[in-house]
Amino acid sequence: MRKVPSVFKIIIIVIFMSSCSSYREVVDNMNTEYEVLSSVLKESRGNIYYKTIIEEGNIPIESYIENKYLEFYLCSNGVDSPVKIPKEEVAFLKQKVKSVSVQRIDKLFPNLKEKTTKKKERLVTSFISMPILFRNNTMAIYYSTQTYGGEFKLLQKVNGEWETICANSVWIE
């Protein structure tokens, strides 16, 4: 009878430890997403809408995640060109985009508040989604739209910094 409580304690400890490592992984991913978003804000000329988007004109962004929109043929040096995201990753990205919620950028980065706006000005305001990390958090993708078009932007972590390396248009007016 003494063995049952000992086994039960071991099971509880194992469950607790695995949940802690899962929690740590979620927190690390969130921190990396925020690093990417901070990089996007710093690179911008400002006028990014203060909330991230999950749809555009009542069309969910995940509906744009298709092979044809995720082929990046105009990549910078140092990146294998062309970058074509395989079908397995397309399915992963689509699933991740579905799970993303709207975030208040101005609250996440109060020190970069001047890069955001609450005004939806034609020809001026950009709207962006939360970035999605993939390839062991070494690459990220996000959706960006303005008055005359929407595009996916591909970023890569290079020497500890996030750099936009490619963009691929989804639509142009």
C-alpha positions as CSV (number, residue, x, y, z in Angstrom):
1,M,0.0,0.0,0.0
2,R,2.9,2.4,0.6
3,K,4.0,2.1,-3.1
4,V,0.8,3.6,-4.5
5,P,1.2,7.0,-2.8
6,S,4.9,7.1,-4.0
7,V,3.9,6.3,-7.6
8,F,1.1,8.9,-7.4
9,K,3.6,11.5,-6.2
10,I,6.0,10.7,-9.1
11,I,3.2,11.0,-11.6
12,I,2.1,14.4,-10.2
13,I,5.7,15.6,-10.3
14,V,6.2,14.5,-13.9
15,I,2.9,16.2,-15.0
16,F,3.9,19.4,-13.2
17,M,7.4,19.4,-14.7
18,S,6.0,18.8,-18.2
19,S,3.4,21.6,-17.8
20,C,6.1,24.0,-16.6
21,S,8.3,23.3,-19.7
22,S,5.2,23.8,-22.0
23,Y,4.4,27.0,-20.2
24,R,8.0,28.2,-20.6
25,E,7.9,27.3,-24.4
26,V,4.7,29.4,-24.8
27,V,6.3,32.4,-23.0
28,D,9.4,32.1,-25.1
29,N,7.4,32.1,-28.3
30,M,5.4,35.1,-27.1
31,N,8.6,37.0,-26.3
32,T,10.0,36.1,-29.8
33,E,6.7,37.3,-31.4
34,Y,7.1,40.6,-29.6
35,E,10.7,40.9,-30.7
36,V,9.6,40.5,-34.3
37,L,6.7,43.0,-33.9
38,S,9.1,45.5,-32.2
39,S,11.5,45.1,-35.1
40,V,8.6,45.8,-37.6
41,L,7.6,48.9,-35.7
42,K,11.2,50.2,-35.5
43,E,11.6,49.7,-39.3
44,S,8.4,51.5,-40.1
45,R,8.0,55.1,-40.9
46,G,5.1,55.2,-38.5
47,N,1.3,55.2,-39.0
48,I,0.8,51.6,-38.2
49,Y,-2.7,51.1,-36.8
50,Y,-2.6,50.6,-33.0
51,K,-4.3,47.1,-33.2
52,T,-3.2,44.1,-35.1
53,I,-5.6,42.6,-37.6
54,I,-7.0,39.1,-38.1
55,E,-9.1,39.9,-41.1
56,E,-9.2,42.4,-44.0
57,G,-12.6,43.5,-45.3
58,N,-14.3,40.6,-43.5
59,I,-11.9,38.2,-45.2
60,P,-9.9,36.2,-42.6
61,I,-6.2,36.5,-43.2
62,E,-5.8,32.7,-43.0
63,S,-7.8,32.5,-46.3
64,Y,-4.8,34.2,-48.0
65,I,-2.4,31.5,-46.7
66,E,-1.9,29.5,-49.9
67,N,1.1,28.2,-51.7
68,K,0.9,30.8,-54.4
69,Y,1.1,33.7,-51.8
70,L,3.9,32.1,-49.9
71,E,6.5,31.9,-52.7
72,F,9.1,34.6,-52.1
73,Y,11.2,35.0,-55.3
74,L,12.8,38.4,-54.6
75,C,14.9,37.6,-51.6
76,S,18.0,39.5,-50.4
77,N,21.5,38.1,-50.5
78,G,22.4,35.7,-47.8
79,V,19.0,33.9,-48.1
80,D,18.5,30.9,-50.3
81,S,16.6,32.3,-53.2
82,P,13.8,31.6,-54.1
83,V,12.2,30.9,-50.7
84,K,9.3,28.6,-51.2
85,I,7.4,27.5,-48.1
86,P,6.6,23.8,-48.3
87,K,3.0,22.6,-48.1
88,E,3.5,21.2,-44.5
89,E,4.6,24.7,-43.3
90,V,1.7,26.3,-45.2
91,A,-0.7,24.1,-43.2
92,F,1.1,25.0,-40.0
93,L,1.0,28.7,-40.8
94,K,-2.6,28.6,-41.6
95,Q,-3.4,26.9,-38.3
96,K,-1.3,29.4,-36.4
97,V,-3.0,32.4,-38.1
98,K,-6.4,31.0,-37.2
99,S,-5.4,31.0,-33.5
100,V,-4.1,34.6,-33.4
101,S,-6.1,37.3,-31.7
102,V,-6.1,41.0,-32.0
103,Q,-3.4,42.7,-29.9
104,R,-3.0,46.3,-28.9
105,I,0.4,47.3,-30.3
106,D,0.4,50.6,-28.4
107,K,0.0,48.8,-25.1
108,L,2.6,46.2,-25.9
109,F,5.3,48.8,-26.9
110,P,4.5,52.0,-25.1
111,N,8.1,53.2,-26.0
112,L,7.2,52.9,-29.7
113,K,3.7,54.5,-29.4
114,E,4.7,57.2,-31.8
115,K,4.9,54.6,-34.6
116,T,1.2,53.7,-34.1
117,T,-2.0,55.6,-34.9
118,K,-5.6,55.3,-34.0
119,K,-6.6,57.1,-37.2
120,K,-7.6,55.0,-40.3
121,E,-6.3,57.5,-42.9
122,R,-6.5,56.5,-46.5
123,L,-3.1,56.3,-48.2
124,V,-1.3,56.7,-44.9
125,T,-2.2,54.0,-42.3
126,S,-0.8,50.5,-42.5
127,F,-2.5,47.5,-40.8
128,I,-0.5,44.5,-39.7
129,S,-1.1,41.0,-38.2
130,M,0.7,39.4,-35.4
131,P,3.8,37.6,-36.7
132,I,3.8,33.8,-36.9
133,L,7.1,32.1,-36.1
134,F,8.4,29.0,-37.8
135,R,11.5,27.0,-38.6
136,N,12.5,26.9,-34.9
137,N,11.8,30.6,-34.4
138,T,14.4,31.6,-37.0
139,M,11.8,32.9,-39.5
140,A,8.6,34.8,-39.1
141,I,5.8,35.9,-41.4
142,Y,3.1,38.6,-41.0
143,Y,0.5,40.2,-43.2
144,S,0.6,43.9,-44.0
145,T,-2.0,46.0,-45.8
146,Q,-2.5,49.6,-46.9
147,T,-5.0,51.3,-49.3
148,Y,-3.7,49.8,-52.5
149,G,-2.6,46.3,-51.6
150,G,-1.8,43.6,-49.1
151,E,1.3,41.4,-48.8
152,F,3.0,38.8,-46.6
153,K,6.4,39.8,-45.3
154,L,9.0,37.2,-44.5
155,L,11.5,38.0,-41.8
156,Q,14.6,36.1,-40.7
157,K,16.7,36.3,-37.6
158,V,20.2,37.4,-38.7
159,N,23.0,37.9,-36.1
160,G,20.3,38.2,-33.3
161,E,18.2,40.8,-35.2
162,W,15.0,40.4,-37.2
163,E,15.3,41.5,-40.8
164,T,12.6,41.8,-43.4
165,I,14.0,39.8,-46.3
166,C,11.1,39.3,-48.7
167,A,7.6,40.4,-49.5
168,N,4.9,38.8,-51.7
169,S,1.8,40.7,-52.8
170,V,-1.6,39.0,-52.2
171,W,-3.6,41.7,-53.9
172,I,-3.0,45.1,-55.6
173,E,-5.6,47.6,-56.5
